[in-house]
Amino acid sequence: MKVEELTAKVLKQNPNVDRYQLAIAVSKRTDELENGATSKLNVNTGHIKSVDLALMEIAEGLIAIKGFTKKEK
């Protein structure tokens, strides 16, 4: 899947999350992967960039985006 399709999928699944919050979540997961965390996907990760892998994990629901809620008025 293309990055744009994955991003659209995540934003559709998480209506309370905007693209900037998604970028923060992807960044944090990318840091974890770069520092030795193992992927939660069952794919050969040798040829996939960490940032793409992080977005794929979030799109598949394997990594939850927490801490972002809209304030009620």
N, C-alpha and C positions, 0 to 999 in steps of 0.2 A: 504494500500500500504506500501511496505517496504521503509525504509529510502533511500536505494540505488536507488530505482525506482523513488522516489520523487526528489532526487537530480538530477538524469539524466533528468527528465522531466523539471525541472527548468533551467538547463544548456542548454537544447535543445531549450527552448522557449526564452532564453536570450543569444544569441551568444556573446555578448560583456561582459558577466560576467563570471569570472572564479570561481573555487571552493572556493578560499580564500575570494573573495568578497562576495560570497554567505554565507560563514561562518560568516562574519561580519554582514550581514543583518539578518541572523537567530538569532545571538546573541543579536542584538539590539531589535528585536521583542520579543525575549524571556524575556529580561529585562522588556519590557513594560507589557507583560502578567503577569510576577511575581509581578509587582508593581500595579496591579489592573485593567489593560486594559481588556476589554471584547473581546472575540474571535469573529471574523467575520464569522466563520463557524457555520452552523446549526447542530451541533453535541453535544452530551453529553460530556462535557470536563472534567468531574470528574475523569475519568480513563486514561486520556491522559497526558503525560508529556508536559510541556510548550515548550520545544525545538522541540518536534515532532509536536505540534500544530502550532508553528511558521513556520516550514518547510511546513506543509500542506497548510497553508494560502498563502504562497508565491507560492507554486506549483499550486494552484487554481487561481492565479492571483488576489487575494484579497488584497495583500500587494505588492506594487511595489518596485523594487530595483532601487533606484535613486542615482545619483552622481558618477556613474562609466561609463566613456566613454574612448574609446581608442583615443590616440592622432594621428592626421593625420600627415603624413610626407610630 
